[in-house]
């Protein structure tokens, strides 16, 4: 199997270092942490700690956004982590979700997101960025010319960027056709966030390739358990969260069957952001067993291996696996995570 397999974690001191060590020992290719400032610790600090406690695995954000940090600040943090990890950092970014909702805001517009990606990639390459491209509101900070300096920068760039440091790769999380196109144009890899249904993944890959993209990864909700009913329950919080991405503004993205469209609409209408990703949330309660089985990957090791291999055969070259989420039975959640590493990851490597 040629695809990378990553796991996910939370950037909290003490936890993130242990998560990186476990992921490395288990054979994962990388550890991705969330960037949602009101719900979790700071990813940049957490990943720096993880870099010091690991030697092989790659480290990334899953995902940051174009609103809570200026692109120069994001680029500077990314380059610093790239140096601290000896070239193991991957910058994952999307339009924003829970990070913005907890600031009273919706995801960034597609146009804003594309402008941000253009500037971000320029910084990471070491290029100059015109001040007019930075989008500052003059009510926030007036132009530097008002200071009457003898000399001042004529453009913006990362002056400390080491010339021999590998460029930080940028991976863009995307679901709908417009963002898939933006990601294909500006990202080093497109990360699909639309579930594990083979038909929808095939549609997204074709959309990316038509827009010029070549490398495609995917977030997948995977829970391994011999009792599929228990697996569905453990996966329900994460499945509901990723299902909502396909109907973020009330309109379903991508090809769906009528029953699937109704299910996605039900998740949208029930979504309680104060219980984001949680098992037992109102949105998780809307899910039918059939939807969880199709949108997620749940059940025995053999079932999970088969479904994951199907995605790789379609052209997915990176899998970011999310397992049980908050609200799940802790013992069952730990067992499911261990089962994935011991019985699914090892099989995928064979």
C-alpha positions as CSV (number, residue, x, y, z in Angstrom):
1,X,0.0,0.0,0.0
2,X,1.6,3.3,-1.1
3,X,-0.6,5.7,0.8
4,X,0.5,7.5,3.9
5,X,-1.5,6.8,7.0
6,X,-1.8,9.5,9.7
7,X,-3.5,9.6,13.0
8,X,-5.0,12.6,14.9
9,X,-4.5,14.1,18.3
10,X,-4.9,17.1,20.6
11,X,-2.1,19.6,21.1
12,X,-1.9,19.7,24.9
13,X,1.4,19.5,26.8
14,X,2.1,16.0,28.1
15,X,-0.6,14.5,25.8
16,X,0.8,15.5,22.4
17,X,4.3,14.2,23.1
18,X,2.9,10.8,24.2
19,X,0.6,10.7,21.2
20,X,3.6,11.3,18.9
21,X,5.6,8.6,20.6
22,X,2.8,6.1,20.3
23,X,2.1,7.0,16.7
24,X,5.7,6.6,15.8
25,X,6.0,3.2,17.6
26,X,2.8,1.9,16.0
27,X,4.1,2.7,12.5
28,X,1.9,5.7,11.5
29,X,3.4,8.1,9.0
30,X,2.2,11.2,10.8
31,X,0.3,12.9,13.6
32,X,-2.1,15.7,12.8
33,X,-3.6,18.0,15.5
34,X,-6.6,20.3,15.5
35,X,-6.4,24.1,15.4
36,X,-9.5,25.3,17.2
37,X,-8.4,27.8,19.9
38,X,-11.5,27.7,22.0
39,X,-11.7,23.9,22.1
40,X,-8.0,22.7,22.2
41,X,-4.5,23.8,23.0
42,X,-2.3,25.7,20.5
43,X,-1.2,23.4,17.7
44,X,2.1,25.3,17.0
45,X,3.2,24.9,20.6
46,X,2.0,21.3,20.7
47,X,3.7,20.3,17.5
48,X,7.0,21.8,18.6
49,X,6.8,19.6,21.7
50,X,5.9,16.6,19.5
51,X,8.9,17.3,17.2
52,X,11.3,17.1,20.2
53,X,9.8,13.7,21.2
54,X,9.8,12.0,17.8
55,X,12.3,11.3,15.1
56,X,10.5,9.9,12.1
57,X,6.8,10.7,11.8
58,X,5.6,13.8,10.1
59,X,3.6,16.4,12.0
60,X,0.8,18.7,10.8
61,X,-2.2,20.9,11.4
62,X,-5.6,19.4,10.7
63,X,-6.5,22.1,10.0
64,X,-5.7,25.8,10.5
65,X,-7.7,28.5,8.8
66,X,-7.3,31.9,7.0
67,X,-8.9,34.1,9.6
68,X,-7.4,33.6,13.1
69,X,-3.8,34.2,11.9
70,X,-2.3,36.6,9.4
71,X,-0.6,34.6,6.6
72,X,2.8,36.0,7.5
73,X,2.3,34.7,11.1
74,X,1.1,31.3,9.9
75,X,4.1,31.1,7.5
76,X,6.6,32.1,10.2
77,X,5.2,29.4,12.5
78,X,5.2,26.8,9.8
79,X,8.8,27.5,8.8
80,X,9.9,27.4,12.4
81,X,8.3,24.0,12.9
82,X,9.8,22.8,9.7
83,X,13.2,23.7,11.1
84,X,12.5,22.3,14.6
85,X,11.3,19.0,13.1
86,X,14.1,18.7,10.5
87,X,11.7,18.9,7.6
88,X,8.8,16.9,8.9
89,X,6.1,19.5,9.1
90,X,3.0,19.7,6.8
91,X,0.7,22.7,6.9
92,X,-2.9,21.6,6.7
93,X,-5.5,24.4,6.2
94,X,-9.2,24.8,5.4
95,X,-11.7,27.7,5.4
96,X,-12.4,27.3,9.1
97,X,-15.2,25.8,11.1
98,X,-15.3,25.4,14.9
99,X,-12.4,27.9,15.4
100,X,-14.5,30.6,13.7
101,X,-17.9,29.5,15.1
102,X,-16.5,30.1,18.6
103,X,-15.7,33.6,17.5
104,X,-19.2,34.1,16.2
105,X,-18.1,33.7,12.6
106,X,-18.8,31.4,9.6
107,X,-16.1,29.9,7.4
108,X,-14.1,32.3,5.2
109,X,-15.5,33.0,1.8
110,X,-13.9,31.0,-1.1
111,X,-12.5,34.2,-2.6
112,X,-10.9,35.2,0.7
113,X,-9.5,31.7,1.1
114,X,-7.9,31.6,-2.3
115,X,-6.3,35.0,-1.8
116,X,-4.9,33.8,1.5
117,X,-3.5,30.6,0.0
118,X,-1.8,32.6,-2.8
119,X,-0.1,34.9,-0.2
120,X,0.8,32.0,2.1
121,X,2.5,30.0,-0.6
122,X,4.5,33.1,-1.6
123,X,5.8,33.5,2.0
124,X,6.7,29.8,2.2
125,X,8.7,30.1,-1.1
126,X,10.6,33.1,0.2
127,X,8.9,35.5,-2.3
128,X,8.1,39.2,-1.8
129,X,4.4,39.9,-1.0
130,X,3.0,43.3,-2.0
131,X,1.5,45.2,0.9
132,X,-1.7,45.7,-1.1
133,X,-2.1,41.9,-1.3
134,X,-2.3,41.6,2.5
135,X,-5.8,42.9,2.9
136,X,-5.3,45.1,5.9
137,X,-8.2,47.3,6.9
138,X,-6.9,50.9,7.4
139,X,-9.1,51.2,10.4
140,X,-7.0,48.5,12.1
141,X,-3.5,49.8,11.2
142,X,-2.7,52.8,9.0
143,X,0.1,52.6,6.3
144,X,3.7,52.7,7.5
145,X,4.2,55.9,5.5
146,X,2.4,57.8,8.2
147,X,5.4,57.3,10.5
148,X,7.8,59.3,8.4
149,X,10.6,56.8,8.6
150,X,13.9,57.4,6.8
151,X,13.5,53.9,5.3
152,X,11.0,51.1,5.5
153,X,10.3,47.7,3.8
154,X,8.9,48.0,0.3
155,X,7.2,44.6,0.5
156,X,6.6,41.7,3.0
157,X,8.7,38.5,3.1
158,X,10.2,36.0,5.6
159,X,13.8,37.3,5.8
160,X,14.9,34.5,8.1
161,X,13.8,31.7,5.8
162,X,16.9,29.3,5.6
163,X,17.8,28.8,1.9
164,X,18.4,25.1,2.4
165,X,15.2,24.3,4.3
166,X,12.7,22.2,2.3
167,X,9.6,24.2,1.5
168,X,6.7,23.5,3.8
169,X,4.1,21.6,1.9
170,X,0.6,23.0,2.0
171,X,-2.4,20.6,2.1
172,X,-5.9,22.0,1.7
173,X,-9.1,20.4,3.2
174,X,-12.0,20.6,0.8
175,X,-15.4,19.2,0.2
176,X,-17.4,21.2,-2.4
177,X,-16.5,21.7,-6.1
178,X,-15.3,25.4,-5.7
179,X,-12.9,24.7,-2.9
180,X,-11.7,21.5,-4.5
181,X,-10.8,23.6,-7.5
182,X,-9.0,26.2,-5.3
183,X,-7.2,23.5,-3.5
184,X,-6.1,21.9,-6.8
185,X,-4.7,25.2,-8.0
186,X,-2.8,26.2,-4.8
187,X,-2.1,23.2,-2.7
188,X,0.6,20.5,-2.8
189,X,-2.1,18.0,-1.8
190,X,-5.9,18.2,-1.6
191,X,-7.4,16.6,1.5
192,X,-11.0,15.4,0.9
193,X,-13.4,15.9,3.8
194,X,-16.5,14.3,2.4
195,X,-16.6,10.8,3.9
196,X,-15.5,7.4,2.7
197,X,-18.3,6.5,0.2
198,X,-16.4,5.4,-2.9
199,X,-18.7,7.2,-5.4
200,X,-18.3,10.6,-3.7
201,X,-14.5,10.1,-3.3
202,X,-14.3,9.2,-7.0
203,X,-16.3,12.3,-8.0
204,X,-14.0,14.5,-5.8
205,X,-10.8,13.0,-7.2
206,X,-12.0,13.6,-10.8
207,X,-12.9,17.2,-9.9
208,X,-9.4,17.8,-8.5
209,X,-7.7,16.3,-11.5
210,X,-9.8,18.3,-13.9
211,X,-8.6,21.4,-12.1
212,X,-5.0,20.4,-12.4
213,X,-4.4,18.8,-9.0
214,X,-2.5,15.5,-8.7
215,X,-2.1,14.5,-5.1
216,X,-5.3,13.7,-3.1
217,X,-5.6,12.6,0.5
218,X,-8.7,12.1,2.6
219,X,-10.0,12.4,6.2
220,X,-11.7,9.1,7.1
221,X,-13.7,8.2,10.2
222,X,-12.6,4.7,11.1
223,X,-13.6,2.6,14.2
224,X,-12.5,-1.0,14.5
225,X,-14.7,-3.2,16.7
226,X,-16.1,-6.8,16.3
227,X,-19.5,-5.5,17.2
228,X,-20.5,-3.1,14.4
229,X,-23.2,-1.5,16.5
230,X,-20.6,-0.5,19.1
231,X,-18.3,0.8,16.3
232,X,-21.1,2.9,14.9
233,X,-21.7,4.5,18.3
234,X,-18.0,5.2,18.8
235,X,-17.7,6.8,15.4
236,X,-21.0,8.8,15.4
237,X,-19.6,12.1,16.8
238,X,-16.9,12.3,14.1
239,X,-19.1,11.1,11.3
240,X,-21.7,13.8,12.1
241,X,-19.0,16.5,12.1
242,X,-17.6,15.4,8.7
243,X,-21.0,14.9,7.3
244,X,-21.9,18.5,8.0
245,X,-19.0,19.7,5.8
246,X,-20.9,18.4,2.9
247,X,-23.9,20.6,3.7
248,X,-22.2,23.5,5.5
249,X,-24.5,26.2,4.2
250,X,-27.6,24.0,3.8
251,X,-27.0,22.8,0.2
252,X,-25.5,19.4,-0.3
253,X,-22.2,19.2,-2.2
254,X,-21.4,16.4,-4.5
255,X,-23.3,13.4,-5.8
256,X,-25.7,11.8,-3.3
257,X,-28.6,9.4,-3.2
258,X,-31.9,10.8,-2.1
259,X,-31.7,9.1,1.4
260,X,-28.2,10.4,1.8
261,X,-29.3,14.0,0.9
262,X,-32.1,13.8,3.5
263,X,-29.6,12.5,6.1
264,X,-27.1,15.3,5.4
265,X,-29.9,17.9,5.7
266,X,-31.0,16.4,9.0
267,X,-27.4,16.7,10.3
268,X,-27.2,20.3,9.2
269,X,-30.5,21.2,10.8
270,X,-29.7,19.5,14.1
271,X,-26.0,20.6,14.4
272,X,-25.1,21.9,17.9
273,X,-21.7,23.5,17.7
274,X,-21.5,23.5,21.5
275,X,-21.2,19.7,21.2
276,X,-18.9,19.7,18.2
277,X,-17.6,16.1,17.3
278,X,-19.3,14.6,20.4
279,X,-20.8,11.1,20.7
280,X,-24.4,11.6,22.0
281,X,-24.8,15.0,20.4
282,X,-28.1,16.0,18.7
283,X,-26.4,15.7,15.3
284,X,-25.0,12.2,16.1
285,X,-28.5,11.2,17.1
286,X,-29.8,11.9,13.5
287,X,-27.5,9.3,11.9
288,X,-28.9,6.0,10.7
289,X,-26.8,2.8,10.8
290,X,-26.8,2.7,7.0
291,X,-25.4,6.2,6.7
292,X,-22.6,5.6,9.2
293,X,-21.6,2.4,7.4
294,X,-21.5,4.2,4.1
295,X,-20.0,7.6,5.1
296,X,-17.6,6.2,7.7
297,X,-15.6,3.0,8.0
298,X,-16.7,0.8,10.9
299,X,-16.7,-2.8,11.9
300,X,-14.2,-5.7,11.9
301,X,-10.5,-5.3,10.9
302,X,-11.2,-7.1,7.6
303,X,-14.0,-4.7,6.8
304,X,-11.9,-1.6,7.6
305,X,-8.9,-2.8,5.6
306,X,-11.1,-3.6,2.6
307,X,-12.7,-0.1,2.6
308,X,-9.4,1.7,3.1
309,X,-7.8,-0.2,0.3
310,X,-10.8,0.7,-1.9
311,X,-10.0,4.4,-1.4
312,X,-6.4,3.9,-2.1
313,X,-7.2,2.1,-5.3
314,X,-9.3,5.1,-6.3
315,X,-6.2,7.3,-6.1
316,X,-6.1,8.5,-2.4
317,X,-2.4,8.8,-1.4
318,X,-2.9,9.9,2.2
319,X,-5.4,8.8,4.8
320,X,-5.9,10.9,8.0
321,X,-7.7,8.6,10.3
322,X,-10.0,9.9,13.0
323,X,-11.4,7.4,15.5
324,X,-13.7,7.6,18.5
325,X,-14.4,11.2,19.7
326,X,-15.4,13.0,22.8
327,X,-18.3,11.3,24.7
328,X,-17.3,7.8,23.6
329,X,-16.8,5.1,26.3
330,X,-13.1,5.6,27.2
331,X,-12.3,1.9,27.5
332,X,-14.0,1.0,24.2
333,X,-12.3,4.1,22.6
334,X,-8.8,3.0,23.7
335,X,-9.4,-0.6,22.6
336,X,-10.6,0.6,19.2
337,X,-7.5,2.8,18.7
338,X,-5.3,-0.1,19.7
339,X,-7.1,-2.5,17.4
340,X,-6.6,-0.1,14.4
341,X,-2.9,0.0,15.0
342,X,-2.5,-3.7,15.6
343,X,-4.9,-5.2,13.2
344,X,-5.6,-2.6,10.4
345,X,-2.4,-0.5,10.1
346,X,-0.2,-3.6,10.1
347,X,-2.3,-5.3,7.4
348,X,-2.3,-2.1,5.2
349,X,1.5,-2.2,5.4
350,X,1.7,-5.9,4.3
